[in-house]
Amino acid sequence: MYALYFILVAVLCCIMMSQTVANEMKKHVLNKSTKRLQCQQIPFYEDICKSIKAGDTCEKLVGYSAVYRVCFGMACFFFIFSLLTLNINNSKSCRAYIHNGFWFFKLLLLGAMCSGAFFIPDQETFLNAWRYVGAIGAFLFIGIQLILLVEFAHKWNKNWTAGTTHNKLWYAALSLVTLVMYSIATGGLILMAVFYTQKDGCMGNKILLGVNGGLCVLISLVAISPCVQNRQPHSGLLQSGLISCYVTYLTFSALSSKPVEVVLDAHGKNITICVPDFGQDLYRDENLVTGLGTTLLFACILYSCLTSTTRSSSDALQGRSAAPELEVARCCFCFGPYGEDTEDPQNMKEGPGVIYDEKRSTVYSYSYFHGVFFLASLYVMMTVTNWFNYKSAYIETFFSGSWSIFWVKMASCWMCVLLYLWTLVAPLCCPSRQFYV
């Protein structure tokens, strides 16, 4: 239900950022004096717009400022519930019912908070301040995903390495997966060098590919260096291979998000450079690209929210991890033998496979759950409004290229590398502390 609320507001934000919707609202007023179109007008249109303080033509209901207000309401909704559900240890407590019920009233509350944001006084100051709050929250959301990715890489290697003590075939599995990931990373960088660079020019792309390729080599060498191996015997090329694949993906995504460079050829004709020729036709149908791209984007955001709110993810962010000797090697190592976070068999009562797992706390942290959705609301706000290029942003041109999106992706790439390097060198810098990775 919370995911459904999130999707509804996200779709509303896309509608508000549509240039088609904005043009139709302007056309409505411009054609008001035309008798032929008089029958198509909404009765008391201007009066309604003025009464809700949306401007003479309801222009405040579209554009980046409207998205800021709606996302402010959604962010406040999840933030309040994050505070209300702090330290809930039993799903049968009174406050737990607030989290698990009253869906109709919650929908009304969400609608009221999103609508109430349009009545905040001194809108200009509010929008400027809220923009920076949104940027900080969006980067925190990205940071959580990167931390979980690095933790996933270490967990994967630790789990499969534990299996080598009983079955040497796990060595073959480790070697094969590592080889595949390095092949993907290397092949991806080579293909980008072929299609996103040219013999003359494209110096920025060349530098970018060189730097990110060098970072992949650096983390691989650090992971297998003797000093790191002495402190972390489970560090290896599997983790660095996975991070290298992610760096390669983000590099490709960033290069694809750059605004196209147009130059004049010898015949005075405009041509695009530093992009693959076969990709030009893919962007001709803007509606198709925008629809598919936006759907995939929100699906990924929603998946990140839901997977970030499990108990294992919460434990990872708090530095709690199982001891290596307790690991049992499995292909699907993300889940226990009976499902994620399974406790003792006696907790499984008779019935349709329901697991009652509340020895330590609730099955997942309610407060942390709402906290992640709070940050995701800010991430959606900044992404849909094109980060800091908000004034010229429209959903129809969302995938046409933007320097803001390019640099956000590159910052995410370098942040991921730094986080992984920190997990390797932290035990060397702080030898008295115990690190579980």
C-alpha positions, 0 to 999 in steps of 0.5 A, a space after each residue: 500500500 505504501 508502494 502504491 501511494 508512492 507510485 501514485 504521487 510519482 505518476 502525478 509528478 510526471 504529469 505535472 512535468 509534462 509540456 503537453 499538459 502545460 500547453 493545453 492549460 495555456 491553450 484553454 485560456 488563450 482560446 477562451 474568447 473563441 466562440 467555437 471552442 467556448 463549449 469546451 471550456 471548464 465552467 468557472 475555470 479562472 475562478 477555481 484557479 484563483 480560489 486555490 491560489 494556483 494562478 490565473 490559469 492554474 500555471 502553478 499546478 504544472 512545472 517544477 515548482 508543482 513537483 517540489 510542492 507535491 513531493 514536499 507533502 509526500 516527504 512529510 508524510 513518510 517523515 511523520 510516520 518514521 517518527 511515529 514508528 520509532 522503536 516499535 518492537 512488536 507488531 501487535 502494539 498500538 503504534 504498529 497498527 498505525 503502520 499496518 492499517 487505516 489505509 483510507 485515512 492515510 490516503 486522505 492525509 497524503 492528499 491533504 499534505 500534498 495539497 497543503 504544500 501549495 498554500 505555504 507562504 513565501 513560495 520563492 524562499 520555500 522552493 529555493 530552500 527545499 531544492 537544497 534539502 531535496 538534493 541532500 536527501 537524494 544523495 543520501 538515498 544514492 549513498 544507501 544504495 551504494 553502501 548496500 551494493 558494496 555490502 552485497 559484494 563482500 557478502 557474496 565473496 564471504 559466503 562462497 569462500 566459506 564453501 571452499 572448506 567443504 567443497 573445492 568446486 566453490 573455487 571454480 564457481 568463484 573463478 568463473 563468476 570473477 572472470 565473467 564480471 571482469 570480461 563484462 567490465 573490460 568489454 564495456 570499457 572497450 566498446 565505449 572507447 570505440 563508440 563514444 570517442 573519435 580519433 580527433 576530439 571527444 577528449 572529455 570522454 577519453 579522459 573519463 574512460 581512462 580515469 574510470 578504467 584506472 579506478 577499476 585497476 586500482 581497486 583490483 590491485 588493492 583488494 589482492 595486496 598483501 597488506 589488505 589480505 593480512 587484515 581481510 583474508 576474505 577480500 578478493 577479486 570477486 568484490 572488485 569485479 562486481 564493483 568494476 561492472 557497476 562502474 562500467 555501467 554508470 560510465 555508460 549511463 553517464 555518457 548516454 546522458 550527456 547532451 549531444 555535441 553538434 559540429 559543422 562538417 566540411 559541407 556545412 551540415 550539422 552532425 553529432 559527434 562522440 555518440 554512436 551512430 546507431 543510437 540516433 534513431 532510438 530517440 525519434 519517438 520521444 513518447 515511447 522513449 519517455 514512457 518506457 524509460 520513466 516506467 523502468 526508472 520508477 520500477 528501479 526506485 521502488 525496488 531499491 526502496 523495498 529491498 533497502 528496508 529488509 532487516 538484513 539491509 538495516 543490519 548492513 547499514 548499522 555494521 552488523 554481520 554474521 561471523 565468517 565461520 557461521 556462513 553456509 555457502 549457497 547459490 542464493 546466498 541472499 536468503 536463508 535456507 527457509 527464507 530471509 531472516 528465518 529464526 528457529 524452526 519452532 517459530 514456524 507455526 502450523 499453517 501456510 508457511 508463515 514465519 513468526 520472527 520477532 525475537 529481536 524486533 519486528 520483521 523489519 524496522 518500521 521507522 527505517 522503512 518510512 525513512 527510506 521512502 522519505 529519501 526516495 521521495 526527495 530522489 524522485 523530486 530531484 530526478 523528475 525535475 532534472 536536478 539543477 536544470 529544473 527551469 528547462 525540464 520537461 518529462 518529454 525531454 527527460 532522456 535527451 541529455 543533461 549535464 546535471 544527470 551526467 555529473 550525478 551519475 559520475 559522482 555516484 560512480 566515484 562515491 561507490 569506488 571510494 566506499 569500496 576502497 574504504 572497506 579495504 583500507 579502514 582495517 589498516 587505518 584503524 587496527 584496534 577496531 573490528 570490521 565485519 565485511 
